[in-house]
Amino acid sequence: MKNEQLSLTLADARKRRDAGIAKSGEHAGSDWRAAAIASIGDFVRVKGMTPFLAEEAREYAQRRGLALPPDGRAWGMVFQAARRAGIIEAIGYAPSRSSNLSPKVRWRAAVS
């Protein structure tokens, strides 16, 4: 497995990433995805232009009663859908508590 991962091209790695995001997002169901995207919209209205990490928006959604998806990776599809819908935009990276301080995308409300 490790040798296989080392020989992947960047394009192949992106395809595998996108396939994994799509699979986990589809498994969560369209109702959950729609509720999660709406929750991100609510969250950015509260945050304004203050940058945030996905973990903050996920915690917000859970505090307001959004069920956990069957696979936490489903949030990847949700954040990409919110980005494509013009709700949020990526502005860099920051250390994430939920990933042992690994850098994760830093988001903010999209500038219109």
Buried (B, 14 or more C-beta within 10 A) or exposed (E): EEEEEEEEEEEEEEEEEEEBBBEBBEBBBEEBBEBBBBBBBBBBEEBEEEEBBBBBBBEBBEEEEBEEBEBEBBBBBBBBBBBEEEBBBEBEEBEBEBEEEEEBBBBBBBEE
